[in-house]
Amino acid sequence: MKVLGIETSCDETGVAVYDTEAGLRAHALYSQIALHAQYGGVVPELASRDHVRKLLPLIRQTLAESDMAVSQIDGVAYTAGPGLVGALLVGAGVARSLAWALDVPAVGVHHMEGHLLAPLMEDDPDHPERGRPQPPFVALLVSGGHTQLVAVEAIGRYRLLGETLDDAAGEAFDKTAKMMGLPYPGGPQLAALAEQGQAGRYRFSRPMTDRPGLDFSFSGLKTQVMLAWRDSDQTDATRADIARGFEDAVVDTLAIKCARALEAAGCETLVVAGGVGANRRLRAKLADIATQRGGRVSFPRPAFCTDNGAMIAFAGALRLQAGQHEDASVVVTPRWDMASLPAVDLA
């Protein structure tokens, strides 16, 4: 089955073709970073308009790179939520129209399920000998909009173990970077700056690790950094040292909670997905924890940590193979609980 995947949940337009027999055929991504940089953040209306401009050319490009005609598509998958409602409607409208014209099934995909399943799309890029991780496992979904720990019993059977009570980890990266005068998008800029910082010069708290539970909170950490920066000499070296202290605090917090989640779930496999999953220090820390426990941790390759069409095509292909699809109406769900998803029976 050859499935066209469309991702338009926020400010990146992603398209991919996934073949259930041959794997990923092609994928393309257009980022709107330059468009939103002057505003210091995503402007929803501008994001929607840019998806309208870029989506059809990206579909043509991806099909050409797949060496496929549009008539060879067997199904269409699109991000139906969560996300910006206008941006979601662009992708859903194009996907439903294309499916109707081709008389093929279409399925709306939960954006975070796409991230969660991305490491299952291909063999572990760091350890190909291990193959693809299979449920049951614990998933850390960590991005600009979400920080969650999920017990994955099977595809479509998810149990929330813990989540952020305020800012997501990626959001905290972005806001902290902005406070210290780093350009948009701040998160990757702060992580790069932390590479130059001196470890231990600034030590911030590891929020909510001194009590039981698997929930997160990063707003207080952000405040600590704001005060440290305000009271410092604000030189480039100090900015780098504070960035390193902040990153170490977030990474340690995520790692501590992941270890607890594995223990609570009685599982030795950890899957990490979402934009923050590309962070080099986080990857190294979680790999150490998995090694100490005699288990494994799996990440998608960095290109598939951030929003992309490949993860939507893959997740959609699994559901289409199981006989799940939508009717002809164009419906999106800007707020969507992943636990409400139906299970996938691939038997």
DRENBA-61274 format. One record per residue (C-alpha): chain; y, z, x; residue in three letters. Coordinates in steps of 0.05 Angstrom, whole numbers, plus 32768, in hexadecimal, padded with zeros to 4 digits. Layout:
BEGIN
+-------+------+------+------+------+
| chain |   yy |   zz |   xx | resn |
+-------+------+------+------+------+
|     A |    Y |    Z |    X |  ALA |
...
+-------+------+------+------+------+
END
This chain:
BEGIN
+-------+------+------+------+------+
| chain |   yy |   zz |   xx | resn |
+-------+------+------+------+------+
|     A | 8000 | 8000 | 8000 |  MET |
|     A | 8044 | 7FEB | 801C |  LYS |
|     A | 807C | 801A | 8005 |  VAL |
|     A | 80C6 | 8010 | 800D |  LEU |
|     A | 80EA | 8052 | 8017 |  GLY |
|     A | 8134 | 805E | 8009 |  ILE |
|     A | 815B | 809C | 801F |  GLU |
|     A | 81A3 | 80A7 | 8007 |  THR |
|     A | 81A8 | 80F2 | 7FFB |  SER |
|     A | 81E7 | 80FE | 8024 |  CYS |
|     A | 820A | 80D7 | 805B |  ASP |
|     A | 81D2 | 80AE | 8079 |  GLU |
|     A | 81B4 | 806F | 805C |  THR |
|     A | 816B | 8069 | 806F |  GLY |
|     A | 8138 | 8033 | 805E |  VAL |
|     A | 80F0 | 802C | 8076 |  ALA |
|     A | 80AF | 8009 | 8066 |  VAL |
|     A | 806F | 8033 | 806A |  TYR |
|     A | 802B | 8012 | 8066 |  ASP |
|     A | 7FF3 | 8042 | 8053 |  THR |
|     A | 7FC3 | 8019 | 807E |  GLU |
|     A | 7FEE | 8006 | 80BA |  ALA |
|     A | 8020 | 8040 | 80BB |  GLY |
|     A | 806C | 8039 | 80C3 |  LEU |
|     A | 807F | 7FEF | 80C5 |  ARG |
|     A | 80CA | 7FF6 | 80D0 |  ALA |
|     A | 8104 | 8024 | 80C2 |  HIS |
|     A | 8150 | 801F | 80C6 |  ALA |
|     A | 8187 | 8053 | 80C1 |  LEU |
|     A | 81D2 | 804F | 80B8 |  TYR |
|     A | 81FA | 808E | 80C5 |  SER |
|     A | 823F | 809A | 80A6 |  GLN |
|     A | 8256 | 80CB | 80DC |  ILE |
|     A | 8291 | 80A0 | 80F1 |  ALA |
|     A | 82A7 | 8099 | 80A8 |  LEU |
|     A | 82A9 | 80E4 | 809B |  HIS |
|     A | 82BF | 80FC | 80DF |  ALA |
|     A | 830A | 80F8 | 80CE |  GLN |
|     A | 82FE | 8128 | 8094 |  TYR |
|     A | 82D4 | 815A | 80BB |  GLY |
|     A | 829A | 8155 | 8089 |  GLY |
|     A | 8278 | 8129 | 8056 |  VAL |
|     A | 82A3 | 810D | 801E |  VAL |
|     A | 8272 | 8100 | 7FE4 |  PRO |
|     A | 8297 | 80C6 | 7FC4 |  GLU |
|     A | 829E | 80A2 | 8007 |  LEU |
|     A | 8255 | 80AE | 8016 |  ALA |
|     A | 8240 | 808E | 7FD4 |  SER |
|     A | 826C | 8051 | 7FDF |  ARG |
|     A | 8250 | 8047 | 8025 |  ASP |
|     A | 8208 | 804A | 800C |  HIS |
|     A | 821B | 8013 | 7FDB |  VAL |
|     A | 8234 | 7FE8 | 8015 |  ARG |
|     A | 81FB | 7FF5 | 8045 |  LYS |
|     A | 81BC | 7FFC | 801D |  LEU |
|     A | 81AB | 7FB4 | 800B |  LEU |
|     A | 81B8 | 7F9A | 8052 |  PRO |
|     A | 818C | 7FD1 | 806E |  LEU |
|     A | 8154 | 7FBF | 803D |  ILE |
|     A | 8157 | 7F76 | 8054 |  ARG |
|     A | 8158 | 7F8C | 809D |  GLN |
|     A | 811C | 7FBA | 8095 |  THR |
|     A | 80F3 | 7F87 | 8070 |  LEU |
|     A | 8102 | 7F53 | 80A6 |  ALA |
|     A | 80ED | 7F84 | 80DC |  GLU |
|     A | 80AD | 7F92 | 80B5 |  SER |
|     A | 809F | 7F47 | 80B2 |  ASP |
|     A | 809A | 7F4E | 8067 |  MET |
|     A | 80B5 | 7F2B | 802A |  ALA |
|     A | 80D1 | 7F56 | 7FF2 |  VAL |
|     A | 8098 | 7F3D | 7FC6 |  SER |
|     A | 8066 | 7F61 | 7FF3 |  GLN |
|     A | 8080 | 7FA6 | 7FE1 |  ILE |
|     A | 804D | 7FCE | 7FB8 |  ASP |
|     A | 8079 | 8009 | 7FA7 |  GLY |
|     A | 80BE | 8027 | 7FB0 |  VAL |
|     A | 80CF | 806F | 7FC2 |  ALA |
|     A | 8114 | 808D | 7FC0 |  TYR |
|     A | 8135 | 80D0 | 7FCA |  THR |
|     A | 8141 | 80EE | 7F85 |  ALA |
|     A | 815C | 8131 | 7F9E |  GLY |
|     A | 8175 | 8160 | 7FB4 |  PRO |
|     A | 81B6 | 8143 | 7FCD |  GLY |
|     A | 81F9 | 8127 | 7FB9 |  LEU |
|     A | 81F3 | 810C | 7F73 |  VAL |
|     A | 821B | 80CC | 7F7F |  GLY |
|     A | 81F6 | 80BC | 7FBF |  ALA |
|     A | 81B3 | 80C9 | 7F9E |  LEU |
|     A | 81C4 | 809B | 7F64 |  LEU |
|     A | 81D2 | 8060 | 7F93 |  VAL |
|     A | 818D | 8064 | 7FB2 |  GLY |
|     A | 816A | 8072 | 7F70 |  ALA |
|     A | 818E | 8039 | 7F4D |  GLY |
|     A | 817B | 8006 | 7F82 |  VAL |
|     A | 8134 | 8020 | 7F87 |  ALA |
|     A | 8127 | 801E | 7F3C |  ARG |
|     A | 8147 | 7FD9 | 7F35 |  SER |
|     A | 811C | 7FBE | 7F6E |  LEU |
|     A | 80DD | 7FDD | 7F52 |  ALA |
|     A | 80EC | 7FC0 | 7F0D |  TRP |
|     A | 80FA | 7F7B | 7F28 |  ALA |
|     A | 80B9 | 7F7B | 7F51 |  LEU |
|     A | 8090 | 7F9E | 7F1A |  ASP |
|     A | 8078 | 7FD3 | 7F4B |  VAL |
|     A | 8077 | 801F | 7F43 |  PRO |
|     A | 80AF | 804B | 7F5C |  ALA |
|     A | 80B0 | 8095 | 7F6C |  VAL |
|     A | 80E8 | 80C6 | 7F78 |  GLY |
|     A | 80DD | 80F1 | 7FB6 |  VAL |
|     A | 80F6 | 8138 | 7FC3 |  HIS |
|     A | 8121 | 8133 | 8001 |  HIS |
|     A | 8105 | 8173 | 801F |  MET |
|     A | 80BE | 815E | 8012 |  GLU |
|     A | 80CE | 811F | 8039 |  GLY |
|     A | 80E4 | 814B | 8074 |  HIS |
|     A | 80A8 | 8178 | 806C |  LEU |
|     A | 8077 | 813E | 806E |  LEU |
|     A | 8099 | 8118 | 80A7 |  ALA |
|     A | 806E | 8137 | 80DD |  PRO |
|     A | 8030 | 811F | 80B8 |  LEU |
|     A | 8048 | 80D7 | 80BA |  MET |
|     A | 802F | 80C9 | 8100 |  GLU |
|     A | 800B | 80ED | 8139 |  ASP |
|     A | 8031 | 8124 | 815D |  ASP |
|     A | 805F | 80FF | 818E |  PRO |
|     A | 805A | 8138 | 81C0 |  ASP |
|     A | 800F | 8143 | 81B9 |  HIS |
|     A | 7FEF | 8103 | 819D |  PRO |
|     A | 7FAA | 811D | 81AD |  GLU |
|     A | 7FB2 | 8151 | 8176 |  ARG |
|     A | 7FBC | 811D | 813F |  GLY |
|     A | 7FE3 | 812B | 8101 |  ARG |
|     A | 7FE7 | 8173 | 80E6 |  PRO |
|     A | 7FC4 | 817E | 80A4 |  GLN |
|     A | 7FCD | 81B4 | 8070 |  PRO |
|     A | 7FC9 | 81EE | 806C |  PRO |
|     A | 8005 | 81FE | 8098 |  PHE |
|     A | 8049 | 8220 | 8098 |  VAL |
|     A | 8086 | 81F4 | 8097 |  ALA |
|     A | 80CB | 8205 | 80B1 |  LEU |
|     A | 80FE | 81D8 | 808F |  LEU |
|     A | 813E | 81E1 | 80B5 |  VAL |
|     A | 817A | 81B4 | 80AB |  SER |
|     A | 81C4 | 81B3 | 8098 |  GLY |
|     A | 81B5 | 81C2 | 8050 |  GLY |
|     A | 8173 | 81E9 | 8052 |  HIS |
|     A | 8150 | 821F | 8079 |  THR |
|     A | 810C | 822F | 805A |  GLN |
|     A | 80C7 | 8247 | 806D |  LEU |
|     A | 8092 | 8228 | 8041 |  VAL |
|     A | 8047 | 8234 | 803D |  ALA |
|     A | 8027 | 81EF | 8033 |  VAL |
|     A | 7FE2 | 81F7 | 8014 |  GLU |
|     A | 7FDC | 81AC | 8006 |  ALA |
|     A | 800B | 8172 | 7FFC |  ILE |
|     A | 8033 | 8184 | 7FBE |  GLY |
|     A | 801D | 81CD | 7FBE |  ARG |
|     A | 8056 | 81F4 | 7FDE |  TYR |
|     A | 8065 | 823E | 7FDD |  ARG |
|     A | 80A9 | 8256 | 7FF4 |  LEU |
|     A | 80A3 | 828F | 8027 |  LEU |
|     A | 80EC | 8298 | 8039 |  GLY |
|     A | 812F | 8274 | 8038 |  GLU |
|     A | 8177 | 827E | 804C |  THR |
|     A | 81A1 | 82AB | 8022 |  LEU |
|     A | 81E2 | 8289 | 8036 |  ASP |
|     A | 81EF | 8253 | 806B |  ASP |
|     A | 81B6 | 8227 | 8082 |  ALA |
|     A | 81AA | 8226 | 80CD |  ALA |
|     A | 81C7 | 81E0 | 80D5 |  GLY |
|     A | 8203 | 81F2 | 80AB |  GLU |
|     A | 820F | 822E | 80D7 |  ALA |
|     A | 820C | 8201 | 8115 |  PHE |
|     A | 823F | 81D2 | 80F5 |  ASP |
|     A | 826F | 8208 | 80DE |  LYS |
|     A | 826C | 822E | 8120 |  THR |
|     A | 827A | 81EF | 8146 |  ALA |
|     A | 82B7 | 81E0 | 811A |  LYS |
|     A | 82D1 | 8227 | 8126 |  MET |
|     A | 82D0 | 821A | 8170 |  MET |
|     A | 82F3 | 81D7 | 816B |  GLY |
|     A | 82B8 | 81A9 | 8176 |  LEU |
|     A | 82BB | 8164 | 8155 |  PRO |
|     A | 8292 | 814F | 8118 |  TYR |
|     A | 8257 | 8150 | 8112 |  PRO |
|     A | 825A | 8195 | 8133 |  GLY |
|     A | 8211 | 81AA | 8135 |  GLY |
|     A | 81F8 | 8178 | 8168 |  PRO |
|     A | 8239 | 8182 | 8190 |  GLN |
|     A | 822E | 81CD | 8192 |  LEU |
|     A | 81E5 | 81C5 | 81A7 |  ALA |
|     A | 81F9 | 8196 | 81E0 |  ALA |
|     A | 822F | 81C7 | 81F6 |  LEU |
|     A | 81FD | 8200 | 81F6 |  ALA |
|     A | 81D6 | 81DC | 822C |  GLU |
|     A | 8211 | 81EB | 825B |  GLN |
|     A | 8218 | 8234 | 8246 |  GLY |
|     A | 8202 | 8272 | 826C |  GLN |
|     A | 81CA | 8296 | 8248 |  ALA |
|     A | 81D7 | 82DF | 8238 |  GLY |
|     A | 8222 | 82E0 | 8243 |  ARG |
|     A | 822B | 82E4 | 81F7 |  TYR |
|     A | 81F4 | 8303 | 81CE |  ARG |
|     A | 81F8 | 8301 | 8183 |  PHE |
|     A | 81CB | 8322 | 8150 |  SER |
|     A | 818A | 8304 | 8136 |  ARG |
|     A | 8199 | 830A | 80EC |  PRO |
|     A | 8166 | 832C | 80BE |  MET |
|     A | 8131 | 8332 | 80F5 |  THR |
|     A | 8136 | 837E | 80F6 |  ASP |
|     A | 8117 | 8384 | 80B0 |  ARG |
|     A | 80DA | 8368 | 808D |  PRO |
|     A | 80DD | 8326 | 8069 |  GLY |
|     A | 80E4 | 82DC | 8076 |  LEU |
|     A | 8129 | 82CD | 805B |  ASP |
|     A | 8163 | 82B7 | 8088 |  PHE |
|     A | 81AD | 82C4 | 808A |  SER |
|     A | 81DD | 82A1 | 80BB |  PHE |
|     A | 8222 | 82AF | 809E |  SER |
|     A | 822A | 82F0 | 80C4 |  GLY |
|     A | 8216 | 82CF | 8105 |  LEU |
|     A | 824B | 829B | 80F9 |  LYS |
|     A | 827F | 82D2 | 80F1 |  THR |
|     A | 8269 | 82F3 | 8132 |  GLN |
|     A | 8274 | 82B2 | 8157 |  VAL |
|     A | 82B9 | 82A9 | 8136 |  MET |
|     A | 82CF | 82EE | 814E |  LEU |
|     A | 82B3 | 82E3 | 8194 |  ALA |
|     A | 82D7 | 82A0 | 819A |  TRP |
|     A | 8318 | 82BD | 817F |  ARG |
|     A | 8318 | 82F6 | 81B1 |  ASP |
|     A | 8303 | 82CC | 81ED |  SER |
|     A | 832C | 82A4 | 8220 |  ASP |
|     A | 8316 | 8265 | 81FA |  GLN |
|     A | 8307 | 823D | 823A |  THR |
|     A | 82D3 | 8206 | 823B |  ASP |
|     A | 82A3 | 8233 | 8261 |  ALA |
|     A | 82A9 | 826A | 822E |  THR |
|     A | 82A0 | 8238 | 81F5 |  ARG |
|     A | 825E | 8222 | 8215 |  ALA |
|     A | 8247 | 826A | 8220 |  ASP |
|     A | 8256 | 827C | 81D7 |  ILE |
|     A | 8232 | 823D | 81C0 |  ALA |
|     A | 81F5 | 8252 | 81E9 |  ARG |
|     A | 81F7 | 8298 | 81CC |  GLY |
|     A | 81FB | 827D | 8186 |  PHE |
|     A | 81C3 | 824B | 8190 |  GLU |
|     A | 8196 | 827F | 81AF |  ASP |
|     A | 81A2 | 82AD | 8174 |  ALA |
|     A | 8190 | 8277 | 8141 |  VAL |
|     A | 8153 | 8260 | 8168 |  VAL |
|     A | 8139 | 82A7 | 8172 |  ASP |
|     A | 8143 | 82B7 | 8128 |  THR |
|     A | 811D | 8279 | 8112 |  LEU |
|     A | 80E5 | 8286 | 8143 |  ALA |
|     A | 80DC | 82CF | 812E |  ILE |
|     A | 80D9 | 82BC | 80E5 |  LYS |
|     A | 80A8 | 8283 | 80F3 |  CYS |
|     A | 8079 | 82B2 | 8117 |  ALA |
|     A | 807C | 82E2 | 80DC |  ARG |
|     A | 8070 | 82A9 | 80AB |  ALA |
|     A | 8032 | 8291 | 80D0 |  LEU |
|     A | 8017 | 82D8 | 80CF |  GLU |
|     A | 8027 | 82E1 | 8085 |  ALA |
|     A | 8006 | 829E | 8073 |  ALA |
|     A | 7FCA | 82AA | 80A0 |  GLY |
|     A | 7FD6 | 8266 | 80BF |  CYS |
|     A | 7FDB | 824D | 8107 |  GLU |
|     A | 7FFD | 8209 | 80FB |  THR |
|     A | 8048 | 8204 | 80F7 |  LEU |
|     A | 806C | 81C4 | 80E2 |  VAL |
|     A | 80B7 | 81BF | 80F0 |  VAL |
|     A | 80E3 | 818B | 80CD |  ALA |
|     A | 812D | 817F | 80BF |  GLY |
|     A | 8168 | 816F | 80EB |  GLY |
|     A | 8169 | 81B1 | 8111 |  VAL |
|     A | 8120 | 81A3 | 8123 |  GLY |
|     A | 813A | 8173 | 8158 |  ALA |
|     A | 815A | 81AD | 817E |  ASN |
|     A | 813B | 81AF | 81C3 |  ARG |
|     A | 813D | 81FB | 81CB |  ARG |
|     A | 811F | 8207 | 8187 |  LEU |
|     A | 80E6 | 81D8 | 8196 |  ARG |
|     A | 80D6 | 81FB | 81D7 |  ALA |
|     A | 80D9 | 8241 | 81B7 |  LYS |
|     A | 80AB | 822F | 817D |  LEU |
|     A | 807B | 820C | 81AC |  ALA |
|     A | 8076 | 824D | 81D4 |  ASP |
|     A | 8068 | 8275 | 8195 |  ILE |
|     A | 8031 | 8245 | 817F |  ALA |
|     A | 8011 | 8248 | 81C4 |  THR |
|     A | 8011 | 8293 | 81C5 |  GLN |
|     A | 7FEE | 8294 | 8181 |  ARG |
|     A | 7FBB | 8260 | 8195 |  GLY |
|     A | 7FD6 | 8231 | 8160 |  GLY |
|     A | 8001 | 81F2 | 815E |  ARG |
|     A | 8046 | 81DD | 814A |  VAL |
|     A | 8057 | 8196 | 8135 |  SER |
|     A | 809A | 8173 | 8132 |  PHE |
|     A | 80AB | 812C | 811C |  PRO |
|     A | 80CB | 8102 | 8152 |  ARG |
|     A | 8116 | 8110 | 8155 |  PRO |
|     A | 8128 | 80D1 | 812F |  ALA |
|     A | 8102 | 80EC | 80F3 |  PHE |
|     A | 811F | 8132 | 80F5 |  CYS |
|     A | 8161 | 811C | 80D6 |  THR |
|     A | 8164 | 80F8 | 8093 |  ASP |
|     A | 813F | 80B5 | 8094 |  ASN |
|     A | 811C | 8083 | 8068 |  GLY |
|     A | 80D8 | 8089 | 808B |  ALA |
|     A | 80CA | 80CF | 8071 |  MET |
|     A | 80DB | 80B8 | 802A |  ILE |
|     A | 80AE | 807B | 802F |  ALA |
|     A | 8075 | 80A6 | 8049 |  PHE |
|     A | 807C | 80DE | 8016 |  ALA |
|     A | 8084 | 80AA | 7FDF |  GLY |
|     A | 8046 | 8084 | 7FF6 |  ALA |
|     A | 801C | 80C3 | 7FF0 |  LEU |
|     A | 8033 | 80CF | 7FA9 |  ARG |
|     A | 802D | 8086 | 7F94 |  LEU |
|     A | 7FE6 | 8085 | 7FB0 |  GLN |
|     A | 7FD6 | 80C1 | 7F85 |  ALA |
|     A | 7FEE | 809B | 7F47 |  GLY |
|     A | 8031 | 80BE | 7F3F |  GLN |
|     A | 806E | 8095 | 7F2D |  HIS |
|     A | 80AD | 8097 | 7F02 |  GLU |
|     A | 80C1 | 8072 | 7EC3 |  ASP |
|     A | 80F8 | 803E | 7EC4 |  ALA |
|     A | 8131 | 8070 | 7EBB |  SER |
|     A | 8160 | 8080 | 7EF5 |  VAL |
|     A | 815D | 80CC | 7EFD |  VAL |
|     A | 8172 | 80F7 | 7F38 |  VAL |
|     A | 816F | 8142 | 7F42 |  THR |
|     A | 81A7 | 815D | 7F6F |  PRO |
|     A | 8188 | 81A3 | 7F6D |  ARG |
|     A | 813C | 81A2 | 7F6F |  TRP |
|     A | 8109 | 81D9 | 7F7D |  ASP |
|     A | 80D2 | 81BD | 7FA9 |  MET |
|     A | 80A0 | 81EF | 7F8C |  ALA |
|     A | 80A5 | 81C9 | 7F4A |  SER |
|     A | 8087 | 8189 | 7F67 |  LEU |
|     A | 8042 | 8173 | 7F4E |  PRO |
|     A | 8007 | 8177 | 7F7E |  ALA |
|     A | 7FEE | 8137 | 7F9E |  VAL |
|     A | 7FA4 | 8127 | 7F94 |  ASP |
|     A | 7F8F | 80F2 | 7FC7 |  LEU |
|     A | 7F45 | 80F9 | 7FB8 |  ALA |
+-------+------+------+------+------+
END
